[in-house]
Amino acid sequence: MRLLVTGGAGYVGSVVAAQLVEAGHEVTVLDDLSTGHQDAVPEGARFVQKSITEAHDALDGVDAVLHFAAKSLVGESVEKPGRYWANNLGGTLALLDAMRDRGVGRIVFSSTAATYGEPERSPIREDDPTRPTNPYGASKLAVDTALSAFAGIRGLGAVSLRYFNVAGAYGRFRERHTVETHLIPNVLKVATGERASVSVFGTDYPTPDGTCVRDYVHVADLAQAHLLALEAIEPGEHKIYNLGSGTGFSVQEVISVCREVTGHEIPAVIGERRPGDPAVLVASSARIQRELGWKAERPSLKDIVSDAWDALSVNP
């Protein structure tokens, strides 16, 4: 197939683009490089440096779109909500209009567990209430809502994949965020000497060791779900799937595994809880396992950390 990958110079987008190229698809990466990196565009993919509001020409002859281009910092979304609504929702609506104009009727959307907000139960299922607690999650939920409407009105075929905590690396493709908010890369930065210590926000949660528990899914497994979703698109339907390993690991467990993998001490500084941090966030991926046959093939936290560390060591 001829595929357009928006945001394909970012972390997840580059891994998906690489797997699509490996699968024999003709891939065009569209990215404005505001947060992505041109050297993350995989060999064999065509690169177009434009924003998603300028995607018209890149859509010519395209069979489907895989859409990753978005602002994704929770804290920044609270400080600058207009930027998130304009880019994440406004930009996606512009992309959907351009797809209609070019006759492209299939899309896989990079959504997020932030659409659920504070969960009522764990593991979280797709039919649980969606009550996002920040503009980032709200803007992603608004796109999910728009996709459902476009499926019903225009016959669009769409799949939304709601990520939990993506981590690890795929060959040379790894996390490289200017502002890093994810736990594993920040812990590894202590091992490389870029940071003096890692912060632990709260040790009094109702969890086995008192620190927050999160569901980590390997980026290579996550990318495979996109390839399966691409094949599962049906005209006029919008499907939503959670993507996680179904297993939770605490902050202290992550730090311990990082110490083991890197051989570094990795000092941890204990601080107060952060407002809005749920004690446990774990996904139920039963729906995508049942309907698409997907499951996490690399659920081991040690494997996830080892791959991230190896990629960081080879490509600092």
Secondary structure, DSSP 8 states (H G I E B T S, - for coil): -EEEEETTTSHHHHHHHHHHHHTT-EEEEE---SS--GGGS-TT-EEE---GGG-TGGGTT-SEEEE------HHHHHH-HHHHIIIIIIHHHHHHHHHHHHT--EEEEEEEGGGTBS-SSSSB-TTS--B-SSHHHHHHHHHHHHHHHHHHHH--EEEEEEE-EEE--BTTB----SS---HHHHHHHHHHTS-S-EEEE-S-SSSTTSS-EEEEEEHHHHHHHHHHHHHH--TT-EEEEEE--S-EEEHHHHHHHHHHHH-----EEEE---TT--SEE-B--HHHHHHH----S---HHHHHHHHHHHHHH--
